[in-house]
Amino acid sequence: MTSARKFVGVDGCRGGWIAVALETDGSWAAEIYPKLLSVWERNRDAALFLVDMPIGLASGSHGGKRRCDGEARQRLKPFRASSIFSAPIREALAAGSYAEANALSRQLTGAGLSKQAWNLAPKIREADALARSLLEGSGPPLFESHPELCLAELFGGPMRHNKKTPQGFDERLSHISRLFPEAPDVVACAMERFRRKDAARDDIVDALVLAAAAWSGGGRLEQLPAEPEYDTCGLPMRIVFAPPSPRSAFDQADVRSHTEQ
């Protein structure tokens, strides 16, 4: 008998990182971890990790923009394009304050850095450190993904309601339940176990969306852009998502080969 395969979706939350793991036998688990490295180490048996955090950072000397962000916004028009924020340039990530990072971004690219991007800087640093370590190591692959892009590609268009509203919660859970019928149980259990100050309801749903997307496709992925750019550290700047049909997807092994180039 073939053993179950595990697919993990990860989202940043106030308590650290919330991870939802779904297995091909229908079992699941949800947990909050203090560090992204802890998620990866605890789930080394996973087939695939999708994390909602920028991986691969443009530099100021190359204009500071990632094609994947722009292409993802185009796919999420007209309702959810604003959910894709511009990742900070690598130089700004090393700044000691928002004022310093914003000024550096303006100096090198002509555009400032959003406060939202700066607030995520500690978690972006974690994702960057783990992704860079995996370039030389082994284990399950880690990919940047985005819940709204996954939902749009799986279900024929972007969600109409904001994820923080009751309508947005119902919309997303209804869609994901079509892929993974136990989705309401996952969310209900996580909401009962975790304090709202550690993980908000939309954090739980975002992690579940990523896990369900990877689970439903059996690890098959597509990416934006079709041919990824690489940053100065050798990390691909891309956002992956599960295709609605395997016909146009590429296999996980193909994604790994891109990473190892």
C-alpha positions in Angstrom: 0.0 0.0 0.0 1.3 3.5 -0.9 2.0 5.6 2.2 0.1 8.9 2.6 1.8 12.1 1.3 1.7 15.3 3.4 1.3 18.8 2.0 1.9 21.8 4.3 0.5 25.3 4.0 2.1 28.0 6.2 1.1 31.6 7.0 2.6 34.1 9.3 0.5 35.0 12.4 1.0 37.0 15.6 2.0 33.9 17.5 4.7 33.0 14.9 3.6 30.7 12.0 0.5 28.7 11.6 0.9 25.5 9.6 -1.9 23.2 8.3 -0.8 19.8 7.1 -3.1 17.7 4.9 -2.3 14.1 4.0 -3.6 12.1 1.0 -5.3 9.7 3.3 -7.6 12.5 4.5 -5.9 13.1 7.9 -4.9 16.6 8.9 -3.2 18.6 11.6 -2.9 22.3 12.5 -0.2 23.9 14.7 1.4 27.2 15.6 5.2 27.3 15.6 7.4 30.1 16.9 9.8 30.0 14.0 9.5 29.0 10.3 12.5 26.7 10.7 10.5 24.8 13.4 7.7 24.2 10.9 10.1 22.8 8.4 12.0 20.6 10.9 8.8 19.2 12.4 7.4 18.3 8.9 10.5 17.0 7.1 8.4 14.1 5.9 6.2 16.5 3.9 6.1 16.3 0.1 5.7 20.1 -0.3 5.6 23.3 1.6 3.7 26.4 0.4 4.3 29.6 2.5 2.6 32.9 2.2 5.7 35.0 2.4 8.1 36.5 -0.2 11.0 34.3 -1.1 13.6 35.7 -3.4 14.1 39.4 -3.2 14.9 41.9 -5.9 17.8 44.3 -5.4 17.8 48.0 -5.9 20.4 47.8 -8.6 17.9 45.8 -10.7 14.9 48.1 -10.3 13.6 46.6 -7.1 10.5 45.0 -8.6 9.6 41.3 -8.9 7.7 40.2 -12.0 5.8 37.6 -10.0 4.1 40.3 -7.9 2.9 42.3 -10.9 1.7 39.2 -12.8 -0.1 38.0 -9.6 -1.9 41.3 -9.3 -3.1 41.0 -12.9 -4.6 37.6 -12.2 -6.4 38.9 -9.1 -8.1 41.9 -10.8 -10.7 43.4 -10.2 -11.3 42.3 -6.6 -8.1 41.1 -4.9 -5.1 42.7 -6.7 -4.3 44.8 -3.6 -3.7 41.6 -1.6 -0.3 41.3 -3.3 2.1 43.8 -1.8 5.5 44.6 -3.2 8.3 42.8 -1.4 11.1 44.9 0.0 14.4 45.0 -1.8 17.1 43.0 -0.3 19.1 46.1 0.8 16.1 47.5 2.7 15.6 44.2 4.5 18.8 44.8 6.4 17.8 48.2 7.7 17.3 48.9 11.4 14.1 51.0 11.2 11.2 51.7 8.9 12.5 55.2 8.2 15.9 53.8 7.2 14.4 51.1 5.0 11.9 53.5 3.3 14.7 56.1 2.6 16.9 53.4 1.2 14.2 52.0 -1.0 13.5 55.5 -2.4 17.1 56.1 -3.0 17.7 52.9 -4.9 14.4 52.4 -6.7 12.6 55.7 -6.7 9.7 54.1 -4.7 9.2 53.9 -1.0 8.5 50.8 1.1 5.0 50.2 2.4 4.6 49.9 6.2 2.9 46.5 5.6 6.0 45.2 3.9 8.2 46.5 6.7 6.0 45.0 9.4 6.6 41.6 7.8 10.4 42.1 7.6 11.2 39.8 10.5 9.2 37.0 9.0 10.7 37.7 5.5 14.1 37.4 7.0 13.2 34.0 8.4 11.8 32.8 5.1 14.9 34.1 3.3 17.3 32.4 5.7 15.5 29.1 5.4 15.2 29.2 1.7 18.9 30.1 1.3 19.9 27.2 3.6 17.9 24.8 1.4 19.8 25.8 -1.7 22.7 23.7 -0.3 20.7 21.2 1.7 18.1 18.5 1.2 14.5 17.9 2.3 11.1 18.9 1.2 11.0 22.0 -1.1 9.8 25.3 0.2 7.9 27.6 -2.2 6.4 31.0 -2.0 2.6 31.0 -2.7 -0.4 33.2 -2.1 -3.8 32.1 -0.8 -5.8 34.5 -3.0 -3.9 33.5 -6.1 -4.5 29.8 -5.3 -8.2 30.4 -4.8 -8.5 32.4 -8.1 -6.7 29.8 -10.2 -8.6 26.8 -8.6 -12.0 28.3 -8.8 -12.1 30.4 -12.0 -11.5 33.9 -10.6 -10.7 36.0 -7.5 -12.8 35.9 -4.4 -15.3 38.8 -4.3 -15.3 39.5 -0.6 -12.5 40.6 1.8 -11.2 37.7 3.7 -11.7 39.4 7.1 -15.5 39.8 6.6 -18.0 37.1 7.5 -18.9 36.9 3.8 -15.3 36.5 2.8 -14.8 33.7 5.4 -17.9 31.8 4.2 -16.9 32.3 0.5 -13.4 30.8 1.0 -14.4 28.0 3.3 -17.2 27.0 0.9 -14.7 26.8 -2.0 -12.0 24.9 0.0 -14.6 22.4 1.3 -15.1 21.4 -2.4 -11.5 20.3 -2.4 -11.0 19.0 1.1 -14.4 18.2 2.7 -13.0 18.2 6.3 -12.0 21.9 5.9 -14.7 23.2 8.3 -13.5 20.8 10.9 -9.9 22.0 10.5 -10.9 25.6 11.0 -13.3 24.9 13.9 -10.6 22.8 15.7 -7.9 25.5 15.2 -10.2 28.3 16.3 -11.0 26.3 19.5 -7.3 25.5 20.2 -5.6 28.8 19.3 -6.1 32.2 20.9 -7.2 35.0 18.5 -4.2 37.0 19.6 -1.9 34.3 18.3 -3.8 33.3 15.1 -6.7 35.1 13.6 -9.4 33.3 11.7 -8.2 34.4 8.3 -4.6 33.3 9.2 -6.0 29.8 9.7 -8.0 29.9 6.5 -5.0 31.2 4.5 -2.8 28.3 5.7 -5.6 25.8 5.0 -6.0 27.2 1.4 -2.3 26.7 0.7 -2.3 23.2 2.1 -5.5 22.3 0.2 -4.2 23.7 -3.0 -1.0 21.5 -2.8 -3.0 18.5 -1.6 -5.6 18.7 -4.4 -2.9 18.8 -7.1 -0.8 16.1 -5.6 2.2 18.4 -5.6 1.7 19.6 -9.2 2.4 23.4 -9.5 2.4 26.3 -11.9 4.3 29.5 -11.3 4.4 33.2 -12.1 6.3 34.2 -14.0 6.5 31.1 -16.3 10.3 31.4 -16.3 11.4 32.7 -12.8 13.9 35.4 -12.2 16.7 34.8 -9.7 17.9 37.2 -7.0 21.5 37.9 -6.1 21.5 35.0 -3.6 20.3 32.5 -6.3 16.8 32.3 -5.0 14.0 32.2 -7.6 11.5 35.1 -7.4 8.2 33.4 -8.2 4.8 32.6 -6.8 3.5 29.1 -7.2 -0.1 27.8 -7.2 -1.9 24.6 -7.9 -3.6 24.3 -11.3 -7.3 23.6 -11.6 -6.4 20.7 -14.0 -3.2 18.6 -14.3 -3.1 19.1 -18.0 -1.2 22.4 -18.0 0.8 21.8 -14.8 4.4 20.9 -14.3 5.6 18.3 -11.9 7.2 19.1 -8.5 10.4 17.5 -9.8 10.5 20.2 -12.5 10.1 22.9 -9.9 13.0 21.5 -7.9 15.2 21.4 -10.9 14.6 25.2 -11.4 15.5 25.8 -7.8 18.8 23.9 -8.1 19.9 25.8 -11.2 
